[in-house]
Amino acid sequence: MPEANHKTVLVTGAGGYVGSALVLRLAERGHRVVGFGHGSSYPALERRLPEGVRLVSGDLTDADALRKATRGVDAVVHSGSVTGEASCRRDLPAAVRTIVRGTRMVVDTVRENGVGRLVHLSTYAVYSTFRERQMPLAEDMELWPDDVYGALKAEAEWEAARVPSAILRLTNVYGVGSGITLKRDVIGRFISAAREGAPLTMYGEGTQGIDFVHIDDVCRVVAELLDLPRREGSLVLNVGSGKVTSIRQLAETAAALAREVLGRDVPIVSQEAPPGKIWPDRWVSTERVRSTFPWFPAASLAQGMREIMRHRWDA
């Protein structure tokens, strides 16, 4: 990549699953990266980073710390967030502060310091989680969030749109990422169980379908957005596979990988789902992101799960 394309980029949420992967991948592409977030995972992350990356401990609601970290940067990638409905309900005041007020302060700081670009990471939960909707979910559809997480992230999108920004509505992100933590989603649970020789447990027949996107594809979209000419207004992109994978397919893939990688047979078992546990199938339209990045998506689900199964989670 030509030196002229190298930028100074601030990544919020640098200690989290997505944020730490962004810090690593952007640094590998030659950008000068400043990571901002809660620093509990920084020691493990620092062991994986090239020289020159600066990690700053701070809270999104600390205006002074955010203002100082943002001075002189060319772009801000805002990945800092409470993630998921359970985390939001566990501490609703903290979720509101982080997702809504934190995004407002990031946007205010971007405007105050004259930062040219903002990439804001959102979620396809802004379309809805439980409500039946026409599929695939497209960027021009009305937002109808029906859980706390989706509603807060929809409000955060309104904040991000106050400045020129790219808003990315991510589906379910999976993959090794920075390698410092195993994400505890359905893929992470199945792979953890397989590595421990425990049964892979699913609800009902495992027919629920979910849209998954590999963390490396997310990072590449962000990196290539930074290379595009600056535009006025907001660009909204769904970032997902554009198809669904059932829970049963995930369990069967994890079981096959356990035999291939670990030489171990693990059973798949079914249990009755508690009320509200199985949601409607949801997937996103990827026409817009593929028109911008024709290579997208690049990673296959089986290969991504194989990498997770083989990775040494020793951080």
Secondary structure, DSSP 8 states (H G I E B T S, - for coil): --GGG--EEEEESTTSHHHHHHHHHHHHTT-EEEEEE-GGGHHHHHTTS-TT-EEEE--TT-HHHHHHHHTT-SEEEE-----SHHHHHHTHHHHHIIIIIHHHHHHHHHHHTT-SEEEEEEEGGGT-SSS---SSB-TTS-----SHHHHHHHHHHHHHTTSSEEEEEE-EEES-TTSS----SHHHHHHHHHHHT--EEEETT---EE-EEEHHHHHHHHHHHHHS---SSEEEEEES-SS-EEHHHHHHHHHHHIIIII-----EEEE---TT-S-----B--HHHHHH-TT-----HHHHHHHHHHS----
